[in-house]
Amino acid sequence: MSALLLSALLAAPPADDAVVTRLVDALKDADPDVRQNLAVALARIGPASVDPLTAALSDELPQRRAGAAYALGLIGPAAKAALPA
Protein backbone atom coordinates (compact mmCIF):
# COMPACT_ATOMS: atom_id res chain seq x y z
CA MET A 1 0.00 0.00 0.00
CA SER A 2 1.45 3.34 -0.98
CA ALA A 3 2.25 5.92 1.67
CA LEU A 4 0.17 8.46 -0.25
CA LEU A 5 -2.93 6.24 -0.24
CA LEU A 6 -2.50 5.49 3.43
CA SER A 7 -2.10 9.17 4.27
CA ALA A 8 -5.29 9.97 2.41
CA LEU A 9 -7.17 7.23 4.24
CA LEU A 10 -5.94 8.48 7.59
CA ALA A 11 -7.05 12.02 6.75
CA ALA A 12 -10.58 11.15 5.65
CA PRO A 13 -11.25 7.41 5.68
CA PRO A 14 -14.21 6.25 3.62
CA ALA A 15 -16.54 3.55 4.90
CA ASP A 16 -16.70 1.79 1.53
CA ASP A 17 -16.73 -2.02 1.92
CA ALA A 18 -14.09 -2.51 -0.78
CA VAL A 19 -11.71 -0.10 0.93
CA VAL A 20 -12.26 -1.74 4.34
CA THR A 21 -11.60 -5.16 2.82
CA ARG A 22 -8.41 -3.90 1.18
CA LEU A 23 -7.18 -2.32 4.42
CA VAL A 24 -7.90 -5.47 6.45
CA ASP A 25 -6.09 -7.56 3.82
CA ALA A 26 -3.11 -5.21 4.02
CA LEU A 27 -2.71 -5.99 7.74
CA LYS A 28 -0.45 -8.83 6.56
CA ASP A 29 2.27 -6.27 5.76
CA ALA A 30 5.62 -7.18 7.30
CA ASP A 31 6.23 -3.60 8.50
CA PRO A 32 4.74 -3.06 11.98
CA ASP A 33 4.46 0.69 11.36
CA VAL A 34 2.33 0.08 8.27
CA ARG A 35 0.12 -2.34 10.22
CA GLN A 36 -0.31 0.19 13.01
CA ASN A 37 -1.31 2.93 10.55
CA LEU A 38 -3.74 0.55 8.86
CA ALA A 39 -5.29 -0.28 12.23
CA VAL A 40 -5.70 3.43 12.99
CA ALA A 41 -7.35 4.00 9.60
CA LEU A 42 -9.73 1.08 10.20
CA ALA A 43 -10.54 2.38 13.68
CA ARG A 44 -11.35 5.81 12.20
CA ILE A 45 -13.75 4.14 9.79
CA GLY A 46 -15.40 2.69 12.88
CA PRO A 47 -18.30 0.24 13.03
CA ALA A 48 -18.22 -0.45 9.27
CA SER A 49 -14.88 -2.20 9.78
CA VAL A 50 -15.93 -4.37 12.76
CA ASP A 51 -17.18 -7.42 10.81
CA PRO A 52 -14.14 -7.71 8.50
CA LEU A 53 -11.80 -7.15 11.45
CA THR A 54 -13.63 -9.79 13.48
CA ALA A 55 -13.16 -12.25 10.61
CA ALA A 56 -9.46 -11.36 10.48
CA LEU A 57 -9.07 -12.45 14.11
CA SER A 58 -9.09 -16.05 12.89
CA ASP A 59 -6.63 -15.49 10.03
CA GLU A 60 -3.65 -17.83 9.76
CA LEU A 61 -1.21 -14.88 9.74
CA PRO A 62 -0.39 -13.68 13.25
CA GLN A 63 0.39 -10.13 12.10
CA ARG A 64 -3.08 -9.83 10.56
CA ARG A 65 -4.71 -11.17 13.74
CA ALA A 66 -2.70 -8.73 15.86
CA GLY A 67 -3.55 -5.77 13.62
CA ALA A 68 -7.23 -6.67 13.68
CA ALA A 69 -7.24 -6.96 17.47
CA TYR A 70 -5.47 -3.62 17.80
CA ALA A 71 -7.94 -1.89 15.45
CA LEU A 72 -10.93 -3.38 17.29
CA GLY A 73 -9.48 -2.13 20.57
CA LEU A 74 -9.14 1.35 19.10
CA ILE A 75 -12.76 1.25 17.92
CA GLY A 76 -13.81 0.57 21.51
CA PRO A 77 -17.40 -0.14 22.59
CA ALA A 78 -18.69 -0.02 19.01
CA ALA A 79 -16.65 -3.20 18.40
CA LYS A 80 -18.43 -5.17 21.12
CA ALA A 81 -19.80 -7.54 18.47
CA ALA A 82 -16.27 -8.90 18.03
CA LEU A 83 -16.24 -10.32 21.55
CA PRO A 84 -16.95 -14.03 21.90
CA ALA A 85 -20.37 -14.85 23.30
Order of alpha helices (4+ residues) and beta strands (2+ residues): alpha-alpha-alpha-alpha-alpha
